[in-house]
Amino acid sequence: QVQLVESGGGLVQAGGSLRLSCAASGSIFSVNAMGWYRQAPGNQRELVATITSGGRINYAESVKGRFTISRDNAKNTVYLQMNSLKPEDTAIYYCNLAARMATYWGQGTQVTVSS
């Protein structure tokens, strides 16, 4: 039914960049927001960045100034441009879509930043 397909993860050296994409498909109505969360081994899943359909953006303090979230509401697609990556950014990144009556998650994509 509803699927979130993520792409763009991978291995990059510290200081490098990656761009994550997430496209939602299926029967989805009244999308409120899309965003990215991440989870490192042994840690709780944490918010990275979210963007509402109206354009309101929230970033985790740890990524402000380095990451940029954007979206295409017509395509139900969200992007995360990650610059100046640090080893502590290493985690599984999950795409999230919050609709009026449901919340959906992607399968996660691994981002690994080496020193």
Secondary structure as GFF3:
##gff-version 3
##sequence-region A 1 115
A	DSSP	beta_strand	3	7	.	.	.	ID=ss1
A	DSSP	beta_strand	10	13	.	.	.	ID=ss2
A	DSSP	beta_strand	18	25	.	.	.	ID=ss3
A	DSSP	beta_strand	31	39	.	.	.	ID=ss4
A	DSSP	beta_strand	46	52	.	.	.	ID=ss5
A	DSSP	beta_strand	57	59	.	.	.	ID=ss6
A	DSSP	beta_strand	67	72	.	.	.	ID=ss7
A	DSSP	three_ten_helix	73	75	.	.	.	ID=ss8
A	DSSP	beta_strand	77	82	.	.	.	ID=ss9
A	DSSP	three_ten_helix	87	89	.	.	.	ID=ss10
A	DSSP	beta_strand	91	99	.	.	.	ID=ss11
A	DSSP	beta_strand	103	105	.	.	.	ID=ss12
A	DSSP	beta_strand	109	114	.	.	.	ID=ss13
###
